[in-house]
Amino acid sequence: MRGFSLLLYRLVLHLALPLAAPFLWVADRRTGKRRPPLRMRLGLGLPPVPQGGVLVHAVSVGEVTVARALLSELRRRAPQVPLLLSATTATGLELASGAQVADATLPFPLDLPAPTRRFLAATQPRLLVLVETELWPEMLAACSEAGIPVVLVNARISDRSFPRYQLFAPLLRPLLAPLTLALAQTEGDAARLVALGVPQEKVRVTGNIKFDVKPARPLAEDLKARLCQLASGRAVLVAGSTMPGEEKQVLSAWMKLPDRPFLILAPRHPERAQEVLELCRQLGLAAVRRSPLPAAHATADVVVLDTVGELAALYQLATVAFVGGSLVPTGGHNPIEPARFAVPVVSGPHVRNFAAVYRELEVHGGVKLVHNVRELQETLAHLLVHPQQAQALGQNAQAVLAKHAGATAKTVEALLPFLP
């Protein structure tokens, strides 16, 4: 059955890739999205890297932040073991390289037989660690043939994706057989993994590493001083990880606030910064990109973030934070980043990607969920006018993080038996 499932997967992928490639190329040119060099994703021209170590794969920025915490703890517990970090997206690779927690970073290969074999030949890992739901059948099969253990960490199966996976459970079960161990975020995630065919004895619950994640790097003092100067004593609203169509809603709510706070607007994909900047200027707002700061611009009401890896640290400047991807149905983004600084968090209703985290925050009074622009404006206005209630909201969220801390150490403890 495993051979049939893998053959069917290869057939679908070989048919789909040529059809999708032109559309992806056009979309990239239109949006300015960058991708890792195709040659390297084919497993060609990879740089020399230390072999015989741990290879951690994280698809993009969110997963790289988890991988960074994991690699830091691995470095502390097993300093003699080489550590490699791979990512799929250009922004993920950029953040991975800047984090400086691995001995080398490189693009993950396309999940095809030849690129996968070349990638494993170049890296020769002792252990492959996949972050969250990065389950690539070709890579799993190649690791099984090479005798390389594969551990899935911080594993989660979302409410939305589980029914779809269930439809293909008979085909998925043999493809997941090479998994050596699956470390789930919650009991619910563990049960879903078992339902999809991962044997019960291979599944453990170790918690959510994102509760332990700290900013990749501290906020530069000169940038902090410049932003505070631009804010000129005003409250600060950080709207982070916003998606297309969402910036307009955030700006609409912000413009109706009685005393407009200074706004730091961070689109999820930095290549959209110019598009967001032009939207601000069409609305007659004094807006600048972050990249020329701290040197340029005497005044501004809005700063548009166009860099990778700074948002998590920028939240410390916020009086209140809006976490994006949630007013539009894209699943939401990480509320833990602002909560770490006890910043009150506001989000829209679409938070399925972090459903378990939001449930915990809601139960303990650590987040405000809104459903539209009007509610967003009213909630922001209320929190800005009632600082004690805003402070309590932030402190409640911070307490939730403290309650769930320790997943990184538990995960590394589970990985150590695979290391020399």
N, C-alpha and C positions, 0 to 999 in steps of 0.2 A: 504493500500500500504506500510505503514511504517513497519508493521509486516512482510510482504513478503520480503522486502528489507533486514531487519535484519536477517531473517531466512536464506536467500540466502547467506548473508555475513558470518554467523556462519558456514554454510555448507562448503563454500570455505575455510575458515580458518582452520576448523577441518581436511579437506582433505590435505591442503597444508603444515601445520606445521609438521606432521610426515614425509612427503616426503622431506622437506627442512632440517630437523634437522641433518641428517647424513652429508650432504654436508657442512652445516655451521660448524659442529664439525671438519671436515677435514680441511676446510679453516682456521679455527681459529688456529689449531695446526700448520699449515704450515706457517702462517703469524705472529703468536704470538699475535694475537688480543685477548684482554680480554673482557669479558662480565660480567655484574652484576650477582650475585648468582641467579641461576634459582629458588631456593626456595623462595627468596624474590620477584622475578618477578611473582611468582604464588600467591603472597599475603600472604605468610606464614613467620613467624618469623620476622615480621616487628618490629622495635624498637618503644617504646612509644613516641608519638609526641604530641605537643599541638593541641587540637581540636578546631573546630569552627572558624578557620581562613581562610586565602587565600592560596590556593594551586596553584602554578605556575608550569606548566610542560613545559620543554624544552628538545628536544630530545638529542642533543649533544652539542659540544663545541660552535658552532656558535650561537645556540639558547640560550645557557646558558649565553653568554655575554649579550644578550638582556634582559634575565630574571634578571640578576644581576642589570642592570641599573633600571629596573622597580621596583624591590624589594627595592632598596635603596631609591627611591622616595616614595614608599608606606610606608616604615618605617618612613620617615620624615613627611609624611602627616597624617598617621594613626598609631602612635606609640603603641597604645594599642592592635592592632590586631595581632594575631599570624601569622607568615609567614612560609610556607613550600615550598620547591623547589624539584621537581622530575626531573629525567633525564632517558634516555633509555640506553645510552652507558656508559661503564666504564670510558672513558676519560671525558665525560660530567659530570658524578658524581664526579670525582676527582676534576674537576674545580669548580663545584658547592660547594663542601665541603670546598675547599680552599678560596672561595670568602667570606664566613662568612657574608652573607647578609640575611640569613634565619635562623629561629629557629631550623630547622631540614632539612636534605636532605635524600632522599630515592629513590630507583628504581621505575620507573613507571611499572605497571603490564602489563602482556600480555593481549591483548584485547580479553579476553574470559570471559564468564559470571561469573564463580566462582572467579577467581583472581581479577576481577574488583570489585565485591561485597565485598570481604575481604579487599581490599585496601581502599575503601570508608568507611567501618566500622571502620577501624583503624585510619583514618585521619579525618573523618566527617567534611569536609570543608564547610564553609559558601559560598564560591565562588571558582570555578575552572577557571583558566586562562590558555589558550593554546597559545603557542607562534608559530606564522607563520602558517604553514599548518599541524599542529598536530591534525588532525581530526580523532578520533578513534570512530567508530560507537557504539561499545559496551559501552564505557565509556560515550558517549553522552546519550545513552539510559538509563543507570543506573542513571546518574545525573538527567535526566528528571523524572524518577520514584521517586527519593528521593527529588525532589523539589530544587535541587542545581542549581543556575544559572551558565551558562557557557559562557565565553567571549573569543573570538578569538582575539588576539592582534598582531600588526605588520603583519597583514595578507597579503600574496602575493600569486598570482597564476602565475607561470612562463609561458613564451611563449611556452615552450615545453610541459608542463603538461596540459595546458588548453584544447587543442584538445582532449586529452585522457579522461579528465574529462567529456567533452561534450558528448562523446559517451555513457557515463553511467549516464547522467544527470537525466533521469527519475527515476533511482534507487537511485541516490545520494540525490535527493531532500527530500524525507522523512527521510533519515538518518541524514540530516543536520537540520531538523526541531527543535531539542532541543536547538540549538544555541540561546542564549538570545541576544547576541550582537556580531558584527564583526567589528573590527577596522582595516581598511585597510591602507596600506602604501601609495597608490596612487589612483587617480580616476580610472585608468585602472584596478587595482586590485579590486576595489569596484564594477565596472561594471561586471567583470568576476564572482565575488561571486553571484551577483544578477542573472546572466545568468545561474548559476548552481543551483539556487533555493532558495538562502537565501533571504527572503523578503526585499524589499528596505528599509523599515522603521527600519530594524535591522542593517543596514550597515552605517558606518561613515568612513570618511577619517581623520586620525590623524597624518599621516606621518610615517617616518621610524626611529624607535628608535636607529638603528645602527649609525645614524649620531650623537647621543649623547653619545655613548659608549666610556668610557675611559678604559685604561688597568686595568685588574683585580687587579694587585698589582704593586707597583713601582719596577723598576729594582734595585736589590741589589747593593749597592755601591761597595762591594768587587768584585762582578762579573763584574760590569761595568769597574772597574779599571783593572781587569785581561784581559778582552777582548781588551781594549784599548792598553794594554801592548803587547798583541799578534799581534795586528794590526800594531804596530810600526810605527805609522804615516801614514800608507797607507789609501786610501779611503776604505770604507766598503760597500760591497754589501750584503744585506739581501734578500735571496730567501725564501719566506715563503709559508707554506701550499702546498708544492710540492707533486705531486702524482706519482705513479709508472710509469716509463718511462720518466718522466719529469726531474728528477735529472741529467740523462745522457745528456740531451739537454742543461740544464743550465751549467753544467760543461764544455761541449764542447764550448759554447759561451764564458764562463769565461776564459778558458785556452787560447783563441785567443786574449784576450785583451792586448794591448801593455804594459800597466803597471797593472798587475793583482791586483785588490783590495783584501783586506781581505774578506773572504767569510763566512757568517753564513748561513748554509743550514738547513732549518727546514721542514722535511717531515710532511705532514698533520697528519699522524698517527704515534705517537712516537714509537710504536712497530716496525716500519720499520727502526729505527735509525741504527741498526747494519748492515742491508743490504746496506744502503746508505754509511755508513762508509767503508765497504768493497769495494764498487764501487770506492770510492775516492782512496783507497789504491791500487787498481788494476791499476789506472791511474798514480800511482807514486806520489800521493799528500800527504803532511804532514797534516793528518786530525786527529781530536780528537773528542770524544763525549763531550757534555756540562757537563754531570753529575759529572765528577771528578774535574771540575773547581770550584773555582779559584785556588785550591791548586797545581794541577799537571801540567806538561808539560811546557817546557821552550819556545818552538816554535811551530807554526802551521800556515798553510795557510788557513785551513778550519776547522770550528767548526760545528759539526752536533748536532742539538738540539734534545734532547731525553726527555725533560720534558714537562709538561702540564701547560699552562697558562702564559708562559713567552714571547711568541713571540710578543704579542701586545706591550709590553714595550721595547723589544729589537729593534724594528723599530727605536727608537729614536737615535740609534747609526749609522743608515744607511746614507751613502752618496746618495745611490739610492736603491730602493727596487723593486724586482720582485715578483709579487703576483701570486702564482701557481694555479694549477688545470685549467690552461688556455691555455697552449700549447698542452695539451691533452684534448680530448672532455669530460671533467667531469663537466663543468659548471662554473668553476672559484670560487674564494674565495674573502674575504672581503678587498677591497682596502682602506676602511676608516681608518683602523688601522695605516698604514704608513702615510696617508694623514693628520691625526691628528697632526703629528709632522712636517708638511710641507716638507715631504720627497717626492722627485719625484718618481712616480709610473709607472712601466712598466708591462704590462700583455700581454698574448697571446690573440687569437681571441675568445676563448670559455668562455664567461663570462655570460651566460644566467641566472645563479643563482643570479647575481647582476646586471641584465640588466639595470634597472632604474637608479641605482647609476652610472654605467659606462656611460650611456647616458648623465647624468648631468655633469660628469667630462669631458667627451669629448667636450661637447658644450662650456664649460668654459676653455678649454685648461689645464685640470688638470690631464691628463693621456696620456701615449703613448702605443698604441696597436701594437703588432708585430705578424707576422704570422709563423715564422720559426726561426731556430737557427741563420741563417745568419742575419736576421733583428734584432734579439735580441742582437747579438754581436755588430752590427753597432750602434744600439740605445744606448746601455750601453756605448760604447766607446765615442759616441758623447756627452752624458750627463756628463761623467767624464772629458772630455777635455774642455767642455763649462759650467763651474759652474754657470754662471749667468743665462743661459737658464734652467739649472736644478733647480735652486732656484725659478725661475718664475713658473715652472711647479708645484713645491711643494706648493708654495704660492697660486696659482690658486685653487689647490685641497682643501687646508685648507679653502679658502674663500667659497667654495661650502658647506663644513660642517657647517660653521657659518650661511650660508643662510638657511639651513634646520634644524637647531637646534630647540629643543622644543617639539619634538614628545613624549618624555617620560612624560613630565608634562601634555600634552593633554590626553594621554592615562590614566594616573592615575586619572585625573579629571573625566573621563568617568567611572572609576571603583568605585569611592567613594560612589555613591548612593547605591551600593550593600553592603556597610559596615556599622557597627553600628555607 
